[in-house]
Amino acid sequence: MQEKQLRKEYFALIAGVPGEAEGEMTDYLFKDSRKNKVFVVDRQRNGVKKARLTYRLISSGENSLVRIRLYTGRSHQIRVQFASRGFPLVGDHKYGAKDDHKSPMLFSCCITFPYKGQTVSYSAMPDWAQKCN
């Protein structure tokens, strides 16, 4: 992980449609441990960490299915970065979702890493993501 050879990807169902079919999000995130909530802030300061991800739009409509690659692994990162742009994850009431789903529609779909001189990859797709295609 320290050598940045671990690759993590996720599916998320977000409210609305992002403006671009592919994009990158880089933000500064601050975690308020007392509230167990993370916030996007405008500058680096004590307790703030940089967060970066890229996404690709898979399907769109009232809600959109996106595939996300994390470059940093911050607490609530995907949830916060999408919600801060007006696209909360479906079911993520902590970060602004206004729907009836009981939990955030987020799924770790692929992990890739080196092992004994080879690249190993494991992937899966949740039922709800298959229905969005």
ChimeraX attribute file (.defattr): number of C-alpha atoms within 10 A of each C-alpha:
attribute: neighborCount
match mode: 1-to-1
recipient: residues
	/A:1	7
	/A:2	5
	/A:3	5
	/A:4	9
	/A:5	11
	/A:6	16
	/A:7	16
	/A:8	19
	/A:9	20
	/A:10	20
	/A:11	25
	/A:12	28
	/A:13	25
	/A:14	27
	/A:15	24
	/A:16	17
	/A:17	18
	/A:18	20
	/A:19	8
	/A:20	10
	/A:21	13
	/A:22	14
	/A:23	13
	/A:24	12
	/A:25	14
	/A:26	14
	/A:27	21
	/A:28	18
	/A:29	24
	/A:30	22
	/A:31	17
	/A:32	11
	/A:33	8
	/A:34	6
	/A:35	7
	/A:36	10
	/A:37	14
	/A:38	19
	/A:39	19
	/A:40	20
	/A:41	14
	/A:42	11
	/A:43	13
	/A:44	13
	/A:45	10
	/A:46	7
	/A:47	10
	/A:48	17
	/A:49	17
	/A:50	16
	/A:51	20
	/A:52	18
	/A:53	19
	/A:54	16
	/A:55	21
	/A:56	17
	/A:57	19
	/A:58	16
	/A:59	16
	/A:60	18
	/A:61	10
	/A:62	8
	/A:63	19
	/A:64	23
	/A:65	27
	/A:66	24
	/A:67	22
	/A:68	25
	/A:69	21
	/A:70	19
	/A:71	16
	/A:72	16
	/A:73	13
	/A:74	17
	/A:75	15
	/A:76	15
	/A:77	20
	/A:78	22
	/A:79	23
	/A:80	25
	/A:81	24
	/A:82	18
	/A:83	21
	/A:84	14
	/A:85	10
	/A:86	17
	/A:87	22
	/A:88	28
	/A:89	30
	/A:90	26
	/A:91	21
	/A:92	22
	/A:93	16
	/A:94	15
	/A:95	23
	/A:96	18
	/A:97	20
	/A:98	13
	/A:99	12
	/A:100	10
	/A:101	12
	/A:102	10
	/A:103	13
	/A:104	19
	/A:105	20
	/A:106	23
	/A:107	18
	/A:108	17
	/A:109	17
	/A:110	17
	/A:111	16
	/A:112	15
	/A:113	15
	/A:114	12
	/A:115	9
	/A:116	6
	/A:117	6
	/A:118	8
	/A:119	11
	/A:120	12
	/A:121	14
	/A:122	9
	/A:123	12
	/A:124	12
	/A:125	13
	/A:126	13
	/A:127	8
	/A:128	14
	/A:129	20
	/A:130	9
	/A:131	8
	/A:132	14
	/A:133	10
